[in-house]
Amino acid sequence: MASLNTYRAGPDERGHFGIFGGRYVAETLMPLILSVEKAYGEAKADPAFQAEFRSLLKHYVGRPNPLYFASRLTEAWGGAKVYLKREDLNHTGAHKINNCIGQILLARRMGKKRIIAETGAGQHGVATATVCALFGMQCVIYMGSTDIERQAPNVYRMKLLGAEVRPVTSGAATLKDAMNDALRDWVTNVADTYYLIGTVAGPHPFPMMVRDFQSVIGDEVRTQLHELEGRLPDSLVACIGGGSNAMGLFHPFLDEQGVRIIGVEAGGHGLDKLHAASLTGGRPGVLHGNRTYLLQDSDGQIQEAHSISAGLDYPGIGPEHSWLHETGRVEYVWVTDDEALAAFQTCTRAEGIIPALESSHALAHASKIAGSLPKDHLMVINLSGRGDKDLNTVIRALGDAESMGML
Amino acid sequence: MSRLQARFAQLKAENRAALVTYVMGFDPDRATSQAILDGLPGAGADIVEFGMCFTDPMADGPAIQYAAQRALAAGGTLKGTLAMVAQFRQADPATPVVLMGYYNPIHAWGARAFCADAAAAGIDGLIIVDLPPEEADELVPHCRANGIDFIFLTTPTSDDARLPAIVGNASGFVYYVSIAGITGTASATATAIDEAVARIRRHTPLPVCVGFGIKTPDQAAEVARLADGVVVGSAIVAAAENAREHGRDPVAAALDLVRTLAAGVRGARV
């Protein structure tokens, strides 16, 4: 495909990025989706809304967070100069809070009193419960019962914050099924409820809106790297489940042709086994309100995803990523559970930073390519969240003896 | 004249509403599901809605969610569902069959090819829950080219501003989803249904069928006085499954319920 003048103009007025995106929802939800779109359009243009958003990001979330030169990783990998964008230092421990602040302000502006959300790893659930506590709103979180087990600390956090956590037992009882139940709740409580979607997926305007709120990540990187190095990065690396941390980092740089951009999907046990690499292992389909790459069988039935990281365990991906994949602007690759675990340990030991298993996927791919890059190559990796929530999973995966040895 | 047009014309002459029954293909297995499907017209169903199983039925309540899981476990596919309708058609050339489900299996097949194959199997209409008017353009022209009616859904949230855009493209009949919610849960009041049907009729001459939350013969009779058709789904699906769980015949249980619903609908305007 010929290169475009801009990769930042999407979506069109019907919410499409090329053939991807759109509004594939039940008629009951359409008027509400249209009202969210209208309300967001007005809020986006309202300086008071933007000022309140920025102020909360600064004083409540703690932004800007550092762009940290990881000298020990740089040395260990022996090539590119590696910077980590420290989303793990945000209040609640991940990038998810950026979007939640934006959407809770929108929900309040729309007069909604009740917030629902889906969560996989629990990071989005915690961030949603947090902003609901802050704004005094009722909060219901849908979470697969499988995820409730493997992310127990986050379940307690949500409950402490006053949220009701509803276990979802249908399907494989993970993120996809939680999203189904959240949509069922929304269609039933359409009048007073706002669905605070946690990633750059779902029906228009959610992919666009979540991207806009998360773009603070890339905007800060641009400014910070200019201060530190006086120039643009040479490459950006981020992990992708639905893809919100990646989109937040990538979007401000899409039109900088010299910046190589890499999204890392969850390869699970490998692409010939169970995995969550929708772009590499899937094909376009329609689910949860948008057309995008999906893991599906030949009959169009959605397949279960697998990743060691609950936050990447989803058979789809945000529609703008599907479009960036097909246009070739962004490279999409995958790493396995084992590679992510190894990178988790490397980062922890080398930098004293325990990364989320999600972010460890980005680190794992970076570790593969950094050594072959020149020493003046500036690489920015999005450290999208901290790994405290993953300790149970890591202990189980590494075996008790080895992890005790690690401690 | 299409089968749907012929059936509604016939019912108008008889001054009664249509009983529209929903069951899912392959629930709980192909043979049982085929027996239920084949028995529906004899039990009093005027129009058959046949569910296409899908892994992620976002607009359905527990009864139909479980039905989809059973159907998939029994090897249910869209291709198999069309084959079941083709078999039904060999014995019944008149009863309209409308497929209901979600878009992705059709998307995977390809909209154009699917519509041609569905028409060849004897399918008269499609209800696709997650294809609102805003996205329906990618399927409706292929339906039309093959003589298949695309049945649009209207809901309590479809206001007067939206209704013209919805029904302007509609054919066959208009489906009124009587509650904001999922299948097989809450029920609307007669007053609310009456007002909504009157509102829809101001925008279209097409028959209006009402569904969601209608479970008993009395409810069916009440709606039959207000609308051109009464859709019952979850209650039939649940009756069959309840019988199966207790070692009784699911085919008889489903068709017995359809008989009592049909009696309710047929007696409604006497």
Boltz contact constraints between the chains, C-beta under 6 A:
constraints:
  - contact:
      token1: [A, 22]
      token2: [B, 135]
      max_distance: 6.0
  - contact:
      token1: [A, 23]
      token2: [B, 134]
      max_distance: 6.0
  - contact:
      token1: [A, 24]
      token2: [B, 130]
      max_distance: 6.0
  - contact:
      token1: [A, 24]
      token2: [B, 135]
      max_distance: 6.0
  - contact:
      token1: [A, 26]
      token2: [B, 59]
      max_distance: 6.0
  - contact:
      token1: [A, 26]
      token2: [B, 129]
      max_distance: 6.0
  - contact:
      token1: [A, 27]
      token2: [B, 132]
      max_distance: 6.0
  - contact:
      token1: [A, 27]
      token2: [B, 153]
      max_distance: 6.0
  - contact:
      token1: [A, 27]
      token2: [B, 155]
      max_distance: 6.0
  - contact:
      token1: [A, 28]
      token2: [B, 155]
      max_distance: 6.0
  - contact:
      token1: [A, 28]
      token2: [B, 157]
      max_distance: 6.0
  - contact:
      token1: [A, 28]
      token2: [B, 180]
      max_distance: 6.0
  - contact:
      token1: [A, 30]
      token2: [B, 132]
      max_distance: 6.0
  - contact:
      token1: [A, 31]
      token2: [B, 157]
      max_distance: 6.0
  - contact:
      token1: [A, 170]
      token2: [B, 65]
      max_distance: 6.0
  - contact:
      token1: [A, 180]
      token2: [B, 56]
      max_distance: 6.0
  - contact:
      token1: [A, 180]
      token2: [B, 58]
      max_distance: 6.0
  - contact:
      token1: [A, 183]
      token2: [B, 58]
      max_distance: 6.0
  - contact:
      token1: [A, 184]
      token2: [B, 182]
      max_distance: 6.0
  - contact:
      token1: [A, 188]
      token2: [B, 181]
      max_distance: 6.0
  - contact:
      token1: [A, 190]
      token2: [B, 157]
      max_distance: 6.0
  - contact:
      token1: [A, 190]
      token2: [B, 180]
      max_distance: 6.0
  - contact:
      token1: [A, 285]
      token2: [B, 104]
      max_distance: 6.0
  - contact:
      token1: [A, 285]
      token2: [B, 107]
      max_distance: 6.0
  - contact:
      token1: [A, 286]
      token2: [B, 103]
      max_distance: 6.0
  - contact:
      token1: [A, 286]
      token2: [B, 104]
      max_distance: 6.0
  - contact:
      token1: [A, 286]
      token2: [B, 107]
      max_distance: 6.0
  - contact:
      token1: [A, 299]
      token2: [B, 77]
      max_distance: 6.0
  - contact:
      token1: [A, 299]
      token2: [B, 78]
      max_distance: 6.0
  - contact:
      token1: [A, 299]
      token2: [B, 105]
      max_distance: 6.0
  - contact:
      token1: [A, 300]
      token2: [B, 104]
      max_distance: 6.0
  - contact:
      token1: [A, 300]
      token2: [B, 105]
      max_distance: 6.0
  - contact:
      token1: [A, 300]
      token2: [B, 108]
      max_distance: 6.0
  - contact:
      token1: [A, 301]
      token2: [B, 55]
      max_distance: 6.0
  - contact:
      token1: [A, 302]
      token2: [B, 55]
      max_distance: 6.0
  - contact:
      token1: [A, 302]
      token2: [B, 56]
      max_distance: 6.0
